Amino acid sequence: MGDADTPFKTGNYGIYTTPHAEYLLVIRGGKGLKKGDMRTLRSFKHYFELERVKEADLTRPEIIAIILYTGPMFQVSSATHGNTRQHSATHGNTQ
């Protein structure tokens, strides 16, 4: 099993997910959210209509990265970039 399929529990919503599942949710505009998942994910059309996105001339991959970073993947990103306390909390490590 690769890192993309390693489950983690989100601190803010208390749900279990994987990086792969998060990516699929983002590129599908939230289609496939599990029952009880209270998050709001929008279509790419929504983002491309935002004035700030137009002004910044953001691309689809850049929007994907922003959405992933501002969602549960923030925990994985923090762990990857040296926040070991966050890594321990999200992956159950106690060392």
C-alpha positions in Angstrom: 0.0 0.0 0.0 1.4 3.4 -1.0 1.3 6.6 1.0 -1.6 7.8 -1.1 -3.7 5.0 0.2 -2.6 5.3 3.9 -5.7 6.4 5.9 -5.6 9.2 8.4 -8.1 10.9 10.7 -8.9 14.5 10.2 -8.6 16.7 13.2 -11.4 19.1 12.2 -14.1 16.8 10.9 -13.0 13.6 12.7 -13.4 11.5 9.5 -11.0 8.9 8.1 -9.7 9.5 4.6 -6.7 9.0 2.4 -4.7 11.3 0.2 -6.0 9.4 -2.9 -9.6 9.8 -1.8 -9.2 13.5 -1.1 -7.7 14.0 -4.6 -10.6 12.2 -6.2 -13.1 14.3 -4.2 -11.5 17.5 -5.3 -11.2 16.7 -9.0 -14.8 15.4 -9.0 -16.1 18.6 -7.3 -17.2 16.8 -4.2 -19.1 14.0 -5.9 -18.6 10.9 -3.7 -18.6 12.5 -0.3 -19.6 10.0 2.3 -22.9 10.4 4.2 -22.4 12.6 7.2 -19.4 14.4 5.7 -20.2 18.1 6.3 -17.6 19.6 3.9 -18.5 21.8 1.0 -16.6 21.0 -2.2 -17.5 22.9 -5.4 -17.0 22.4 -9.1 -14.1 23.9 -11.0 -16.6 26.1 -12.8 -17.3 27.8 -9.5 -13.7 28.6 -8.9 -13.0 29.8 -12.4 -15.9 32.3 -12.0 -14.3 33.9 -8.9 -12.8 37.3 -9.6 -9.6 36.5 -7.6 -9.0 33.4 -9.6 -9.4 35.3 -12.8 -7.1 38.1 -11.6 -4.4 35.6 -10.6 -4.9 33.6 -13.8 -4.9 30.4 -11.9 -4.7 27.1 -13.7 -6.7 23.9 -12.8 -3.7 22.2 -11.2 -3.1 25.3 -9.1 -6.7 25.3 -7.9 -6.5 21.6 -7.1 -3.4 22.3 -5.0 -5.1 25.2 -3.1 -8.2 23.1 -2.4 -6.2 20.1 -1.2 -3.9 22.3 1.0 -6.9 24.0 2.6 -8.7 20.7 3.4 -7.8 17.6 5.3 -4.6 17.2 3.3 -3.1 20.1 5.3 -2.4 17.5 8.0 -0.5 15.3 5.6 1.4 18.3 4.2 2.3 19.5 7.7 3.6 16.1 8.6 5.6 15.8 5.3 7.2 19.2 5.9 8.6 18.6 9.3 5.8 19.1 11.8 6.4 15.9 13.6 3.9 16.7 16.3 1.1 16.9 13.7 2.4 13.7 12.1 2.2 11.8 15.3 -1.3 13.1 15.9 -2.6 12.1 12.5 -0.8 8.8 12.1 -1.0 7.4 15.6 2.7 7.4 16.2 3.6 7.8 19.9 7.4 8.1 19.7 
